[in-house]
Every structure is written in structure tokens, then in C-alpha cells.
Amino acid sequence: MWGAIALVLVILWLLGALALKITGAMIHLLIVLAVVAIVLHFARRTRPR
């Protein structure tokens, strides 16, 4: 689930940073949130018994 959230955030970041020519700190917040989602995805992964 966290991986899917991270993927969506990265895509939104790319659209905002490249296609829409949006500048500013708010668009870079998306990439930070994507990295956090990836870290949570790997940190909370349940291991099979």
C-alpha cells in the first residue's frame, strides 16, 4: 500500500515539476512524502512465519 502511495506521489511530483513548470517548495513536498511512504513500506513489511 505504501508503495502505491509513493508511486502516485512521485508521478504527481514529476507532473508538477516538469509539465506544469511549477516552482516553489510545495511541489518538492510531494517527493519528500513519497520517500517517507517508501521507507514506511519497507519498515512495516510483515515477514512470513
Number of C-alpha atoms within 10 A of each C-alpha: 10 18 16 13 14 23 17 14 20 19 14 16 21 17 14 17 15 11 9 9 10 14 11 9 8 11 16 16 13 20 19 15 15 23 18 13 20 18 14 15 17 11 9 9 9 8 5 4 3
